[in-house]
């Protein structure tokens, strides 16, 4: 049963990470009549869906509406300072979610997938500085390999220059800056959120409701500032279609699904999921989206990134025979 759960977790992790990237990329480059959907509104809708999903999960645990009301009152309204702590990571996550749309509007899915693994580096550095975590030799080595691999992936080639001229995806530099900023925001927000979870005993679902609440507020502020005129002209849900809703649902529920299955997934399994996701994104970008032509340099970089992902989670000490410090 445990083995079946592990394989199920692997399948879910691969499906979530791959499908979100590919559908988001496809939705941002698909040529259709009329206005394109606004990514800022999609981020807000995703946050609202996440709140609804978490409320259903808390309701399931509390068994009644009265129990749900009591939990929300005790854990959120009666603890305003604890709730306010979530405003910082929530604002950063909202920025990150908007940046992912910018990145995938300007980068092909394969390049994005590999480059976004730099979040391992930023998470490690923030863990060392904020949580006083100590990294082993293999982990530091993996971070060097990771940076080298991403540098190879971003190495310019003739095919990339040709694609950038042919596609309406936009500037590769803008996409790169967006994904790098997203990596830093992901690392900081993730470690900050982990620190809060360790300091309190609130459930992950309550924490996600708090994150979603602040995320919705920050997201609406972004809609007003950047897309206010377009919303007033064409409406909040302009350009929404079936594909858009698939993207929104995947973004809203993806994190919750991962949180639910992560306890069955060890570091090796997560490494496999990342590797399979990169491979699938590369194949689908080449054969289906046709917006990416892999080069030997890209393959070398992707192999280095995949190696670094496994090496970061590698524990050299065999079970029952710990090495001396």
SULMO-V319401 format. One line per field, one symbol per residue. ss: DSSP state (H for helix, E for strand, L for the rest). A space follows every 10 residues. Layout:
BEGIN
ss->???
END
This chain:
BEGIN
ss->LHHHHHHHHH HHHHHHHHHH HHHHHHHHHL LLLLLLLLHH HHHHHHHHHH HHHHHHHHHH HHLLHHHHHH HHHHHHHLLH HHHHLHHHHH HHHHHHHHHH HHHHHHLLHH HHHHHHHHHH HHHHHHHHHH LLLLLLHHHH HHHHHHHHHH HHHLLLLHHH HHHHHHLLLL LHHHHHHHHH HHHHHHHHHH HHHHHHHHHL LLLHHHHHHH HHHHHHHHHH HHHHHHHHHH HHHHLLLLLL LHHHHHHHHH HHHHHHHHHH HHHHLLHHHH HHHHHHHHHH HHHHHHHHHL LLLLLHHHHH HHHHHHHHHH HHLLLLLLLL LLLLL
END
